Amino acid sequence: MRLRVTTGGESHGKGIVCLIEGFPAGVPFPRDRIDRELRRRQGGYGRGGRMEIEQDRVEALSGVYRGETLGTPLTLWVENKDWANWKEQFQDSGTENERKVTLPRPGHADLAGALKFGFRDCRKVLERSSARKTAGRVAAAALCRFLLNEFGIEVTSRVVRIGGAEDGTEPPQPQTWRERADDSPVRALDPQASEEMEEEIDRAREEGDSLGGVFELAAFGLLPGLGNYAHRREKLDAKLSGALMGIPAIKGVEIGAGFRAAEKRGSQVHDEIFHSAEKGFYRETNRAGGLEGGVTNGAPLLLRAAMKPIPTLMKPLRSVDLETGEVKEATKERADVCAVPAASIVGEAEVAVVLTEALLDKFGGDSLREIRGAYERYRKELENWFE
C-alpha cells in the first residue's frame, strides 16, 4: 500500500487527527521528536495569541505497540486547548453568543467556500480552511523524517524574505541551515537581515496589516533515482510543488534556479556531469535543484516557496455581508501578523512526506528491515557502476 496522510479536525474543534496509511513496521515511534517539530511549527516572530493558548503534543491512538510502528494504519491526535473556549459554540445550536461570520475576508477561502457549499456563515468554512490543520501534517511528517534519517536524509529550511526585508547572503551548505535558522526569531541565517525582518513585522503590526515572504527548503543525503520520469503525476517535482502549494497562503514554488533559469541560455543553466570513485556521479553546480526529469540526481534538493500576507487584518478591507448584501469591513479574527517562519516548518513537513513516499515507492517492503536491505543493494550498485 502506498503512503497516504490524511487529516481531520477544525481550528477550534476538539483537536486535529491524522491518519497515516502505508507506513512500514519496525520504526521506533519518536514521540519526543514529533512534539519538538510541533513546537517549531508554533514558533516565529509575528505569531498571534493562539500560540499562547496551544501547547501541541502528539498522542498515538493506533498503529504503535511497545514504542514501534506495526505497519497498520497509524492514528495521531493533537488536542486543541482552545476547545474549552469554543465547546458550547460547536455543540449547542441555540447559543446566545453565536460567533457567526457573514463578512468574508478578501484573500481567504471564506467567500469561495461559502458559495461552494451554500453556507451563509463563513465560520463553517474558516474552521477547516485554517492553517491549524497543518499541526496534523507536521506530526505525521516528524515520523516520516525519522524514517528518512535512517537512510541519511535530512530536510531543512530557512527564511529568505519577509515583506521588503531580504536575506541576500550566499547560502551556506544546507547541512548548517537548521540550527542557525532555529536560533533566529524569523528563521533567517543573516543576523542583520533577521533584525530588518522583525522591524518589518513590527511596522505591519502597528499599522494593522500583515506580511508574507519567501522561504527556502533543502533536502540532502538523497540517492539518485527517487521519483519517476515516465508519468507526469509520478514526477517528484510535480508532487513536491503540489504539496507545497497545498499549504495555506502559498502562491508560488520554485525548484533550483526556478524562474531565474528562464532568463539565461542552456549553457548557463544545466549542470555538467562528472564521476569519481569517491563521489560517483556528481555535479559541481546545482541549478537543477537536485531534480532532472522528475527524478533525484543525487545533488541536494533545493526549493523556494512564496507566501502571501495573512488575509485577516486588524484594519480590514471592504467586503459584502452574506445576509444583508451591505458593504462593510471584513471580519476580524485573531490571527498572526506574519506566519512565514512557521510556514517554513510546514514546508519541511510536506517535503518530508513526499520524499518518504518516494523512498517507499523505490525500495518497498513491509518493514524497516526489508527497506534497508533493498536500499543497501541499490546503493552498492551505484557505487560499483563501472566495475
C-alpha positions in Angstrom: 0.0 0.0 0.0 1.3 3.5 -0.9 1.9 6.1 1.8 -1.1 8.2 2.5 -1.5 11.0 5.0 -5.0 12.4 5.8 -6.0 14.9 8.5 -9.3 15.9 10.0 -10.4 18.5 12.5 -11.3 22.1 12.8 -9.4 25.1 14.1 -11.4 25.5 17.3 -12.7 21.9 17.5 -11.6 19.2 19.9 -8.3 18.7 18.1 -6.6 17.5 14.9 -6.5 13.9 13.9 -4.1 12.4 11.4 -4.3 9.0 9.7 -1.2 7.6 8.1 -1.5 4.5 5.9 1.2 2.5 4.2 3.9 3.3 6.8 6.3 0.3 7.4 6.6 -1.7 10.6 9.5 -1.7 12.9 10.1 2.1 13.0 10.6 3.5 16.5 7.8 5.9 17.4 9.7 9.2 18.2 7.1 11.0 20.4 9.6 13.5 21.7 10.8 14.4 18.2 7.2 14.8 17.0 6.5 17.1 19.9 9.6 19.1 19.1 8.5 19.6 15.5 5.1 20.7 16.7 6.8 23.3 18.9 8.9 24.5 15.9 5.7 25.0 13.9 4.2 27.2 16.7 7.3 29.5 16.9 8.4 32.5 14.9 8.2 36.3 15.3 4.9 37.7 14.3 2.6 34.9 15.6 -0.7 35.7 17.2 -2.4 35.0 20.5 -3.4 31.4 19.6 0.1 30.2 20.1 -0.1 31.4 23.7 -3.0 29.0 24.3 -1.9 25.9 22.5 0.8 23.5 23.7 0.8 20.9 21.0 1.7 17.4 21.9 1.0 14.2 20.0 -0.7 11.0 21.1 -0.7 7.8 19.1 -4.2 6.3 19.1 -3.4 3.3 16.8 -0.6 1.6 14.9 2.0 1.7 17.6 2.9 -1.2 20.0 5.7 -1.1 22.6 7.2 2.0 21.0 7.3 0.7 17.4 5.1 1.0 14.4 3.1 -2.0 13.4 2.7 -1.4 9.6 -1.0 -0.9 10.2 -2.8 2.4 10.0 -1.4 5.0 12.4 -3.7 7.5 14.0 -2.2 10.6 15.6 -4.0 13.1 17.8 -3.2 16.7 18.7 -5.5 18.3 21.2 -6.8 21.9 20.8 -6.6 23.6 24.2 -8.8 26.4 22.8 -11.6 23.9 22.5 -12.6 24.8 26.1 -13.5 28.3 24.8 -15.5 27.0 21.9 -17.1 23.9 23.1 -20.6 25.5 23.6 -20.3 27.1 20.2 -19.7 23.8 18.4 -22.3 21.7 20.3 -25.3 23.9 21.0 -27.1 25.5 18.1 -29.1 27.7 20.4 -26.1 29.5 21.8 -26.8 33.2 22.6 -23.4 34.5 21.6 -23.3 32.7 18.3 -20.0 33.6 16.5 -21.3 33.8 13.0 -19.1 35.2 10.3 -21.1 36.8 7.5 -18.4 39.2 6.2 -15.9 37.1 4.2 -12.3 38.2 4.3 -10.7 39.2 1.0 -7.9 36.7 0.2 -9.3 33.9 2.4 -11.4 30.9 1.5 -14.4 32.4 3.3 -16.4 33.5 0.3 -15.4 30.8 -2.2 -16.1 28.1 0.4 -19.4 29.6 1.4 -20.6 29.8 -2.3 -19.4 26.3 -2.9 -21.5 24.8 -0.1 -24.2 27.3 0.2 -23.2 28.5 3.6 -24.4 31.9 5.0 -22.0 31.5 7.9 -18.3 31.6 6.9 -17.4 30.0 10.2 -18.3 26.7 8.6 -15.5 27.4 6.1 -12.8 29.0 8.1 -12.8 26.4 10.8 -11.3 23.8 8.3 -9.5 26.2 5.9 -7.5 27.5 8.8 -3.8 26.7 9.0 -4.4 25.0 12.3 -4.8 21.7 10.4 -1.1 21.8 9.5 -0.4 20.6 13.0 -1.5 17.1 11.9 0.7 17.2 8.8 3.7 18.3 10.9 3.1 15.4 13.3 2.9 12.9 10.5 6.0 14.3 8.8 8.0 14.1 12.0 7.5 10.3 11.9 8.4 10.4 8.2 11.6 12.4 9.0 12.6 9.8 11.5 12.4 7.1 8.8 14.3 9.4 6.3 17.0 9.9 8.9 17.6 6.1 9.0 18.8 6.5 5.4 20.9 9.7 6.0 18.3 12.0 4.5 17.7 15.4 6.2 15.2 18.1 5.4 15.7 21.7 6.4 14.7 25.3 5.7 15.4 29.0 6.1 13.5 32.2 5.5 15.0 34.5 2.8 12.4 37.3 2.7 9.7 38.9 4.8 8.0 41.8 3.1 10.7 44.1 1.8 13.5 42.7 4.0 15.7 40.0 2.4 18.5 37.7 3.5 20.6 38.1 0.3 23.7 36.3 1.7 25.1 33.4 -0.3 23.5 30.3 1.2 25.9 28.1 3.1 25.7 24.3 2.8 22.1 23.2 3.8 23.5 20.9 6.4 24.1 24.0 8.6 20.7 25.7 8.0 18.6 24.1 10.7 20.4 25.1 13.8 21.3 28.6 12.6 17.7 29.2 11.4 16.2 28.0 14.6 18.3 30.4 16.5 16.6 33.3 14.7 13.1 34.5 15.6 12.3 34.7 11.9 14.5 31.8 10.8 16.8 33.9 8.7 20.6 33.0 8.6 21.9 36.5 8.5 21.6 38.4 11.8 21.2 41.8 10.1 18.5 40.5 7.8 16.8 39.0 10.8 16.6 42.3 12.6 15.2 44.0 9.4 12.6 41.3 9.1 11.5 41.8 12.7 11.3 45.6 12.1 9.1 44.9 9.1 6.7 42.8 11.2 6.6 45.4 13.9 5.6 48.1 11.5 2.9 45.9 9.9 1.5 45.1 13.4 1.4 48.8 14.3 -0.5 49.6 11.1 -3.0 46.7 11.5 -1.6 45.0 8.4 0.1 41.6 7.6 3.2 40.4 5.8 4.2 37.5 3.5 7.6 36.3 2.4 9.7 33.6 0.9 11.3 30.5 2.4 13.8 28.1 1.0 13.8 24.3 1.6 16.6 21.8 1.1 16.9 18.0 1.4 20.3 16.3 1.4 21.5 12.7 1.6 19.3 11.6 -1.3 20.4 8.9 -3.7 19.7 9.4 -7.4 16.7 7.6 -8.7 13.8 8.7 -6.4 10.7 9.7 -8.4 9.6 8.7 -11.9 10.1 10.4 -15.3 7.6 8.2 -17.1 4.3 9.6 -15.7 3.6 13.2 -15.0 1.8 12.5 -11.7 4.7 10.5 -10.5 7.3 13.2 -11.2 8.9 14.2 -7.9 8.9 17.9 -8.9 5.2 17.7 -9.6 4.5 16.1 -6.2 6.7 18.5 -4.3 5.2 21.5 -6.0 1.7 20.3 -5.3 2.4 19.5 -1.7 3.9 23.0 -1.1 1.0 24.7 -2.9 -1.3 22.9 -0.6 0.0 24.9 2.4 -2.4 27.7 3.2 -1.3 31.1 1.6 1.4 29.6 -0.6 1.2 31.2 -4.0 4.4 30.2 -5.8 7.0 27.4 -5.9 10.5 27.3 -7.5 12.8 24.3 -7.9 16.5 25.0 -8.3 17.2 28.1 -10.4 13.4 28.4 -10.9 12.3 31.5 -12.8 15.8 32.7 -13.0 16.6 29.9 -15.4 14.2 31.5 -17.9 16.5 34.5 -18.3 19.6 32.5 -19.3 20.9 30.2 -22.0 21.1 26.5 -21.6 24.8 26.5 -21.3 24.4 28.8 -18.2 21.6 26.7 -16.7 22.4 23.0 -17.0 24.7 21.2 -14.6 27.7 19.4 -16.1 28.2 15.7 -15.1 31.3 14.3 -13.6 32.3 11.0 -12.0 34.9 9.9 -9.5 35.5 6.7 -7.5 34.8 8.6 -4.2 31.7 10.6 -5.2 30.2 8.5 -8.0 28.3 10.7 -10.5 28.2 14.3 -9.3 27.7 18.0 -10.4 29.8 21.0 -9.5 26.7 23.2 -9.7 23.1 22.6 -8.7 20.9 24.9 -10.8 18.5 21.9 -11.3 17.9 21.8 -7.6 18.6 18.1 -7.4 15.9 17.1 -9.8 16.0 16.2 -13.5 13.0 14.8 -15.4 11.2 14.5 -12.1 13.9 12.2 -10.6 16.5 12.9 -7.9 20.0 13.2 -9.4 22.0 12.9 -6.1 22.5 16.6 -5.5 20.7 18.4 -2.6 17.1 19.1 -3.3 16.5 22.9 -3.4 13.1 24.6 -3.4 11.6 28.0 -2.7 8.0 28.9 -1.8 6.3 32.3 -1.7 3.7 33.0 0.9 1.1 35.8 0.6 0.3 38.0 3.6 -2.3 36.6 6.1 -5.8 37.6 4.9 -7.0 38.6 8.4 -6.3 42.3 9.0 -6.8 44.4 12.1 -7.7 47.3 9.7 -10.0 45.2 7.5 -10.6 45.6 3.8 -14.2 46.0 2.5 -16.5 43.1 2.0 -20.1 42.2 1.4 -22.4 40.9 4.2 -23.7 37.5 3.0 -27.0 38.0 4.8 -27.8 41.7 4.0 -25.8 42.5 0.9 -24.3 45.6 2.7 -20.8 46.7 2.0 -18.9 46.7 5.4 -15.4 46.0 6.7 -14.5 42.3 6.6 -14.5 40.1 9.7 -11.6 40.4 12.2 -10.4 37.1 13.6 -7.5 36.6 16.0 -4.5 36.0 13.7 -0.8 36.2 13.0 0.8 39.3 11.6 3.3 37.1 9.8 3.5 33.3 9.6 6.4 32.9 7.2 8.7 31.3 9.7 6.0 28.8 10.8 5.2 28.1 7.1 8.8 27.1 6.5 8.4 24.4 9.1 5.2 23.2 7.5 7.1 23.3 4.2 9.8 21.0 5.7 6.9 18.6 6.7 5.4 18.5 3.3 8.7 17.8 1.6 9.5 15.0 4.2 6.2 13.3 3.4 6.7 13.4 -0.3 10.3 12.1 0.0 9.1 9.3 2.3 6.5 8.3 -0.3 9.3 8.3 -3.0 11.6 6.2 -0.8 8.9 3.6 -0.1 7.9 3.5 -3.8 11.5 2.8 -4.7 12.6 0.4 -2.0 9.2 -1.1 -0.9 8.9 -3.6 1.9 6.6 -4.1 4.8 9.2 -3.4 7.5 12.2 -1.1 8.1 14.5 -4.2 7.8 13.2 -5.0 4.3 13.5 -1.4 3.1 17.1 -1.2 4.4 18.1 -4.3 2.6 16.7 -3.0 -0.8 18.3 0.4 -0.2 21.8 -1.1 0.5 21.7 -3.3 -2.6 20.8 -0.3 -4.8 23.4 1.9 -3.2 26.1 -0.7 -3.9 25.0 -1.0 -7.5 25.5 2.8 -7.9 29.0 2.6 -6.2 30.1 -0.2 -8.5 28.7 1.3 -11.7 31.9 1.0 -13.8 33.2 -2.3 -12.3 
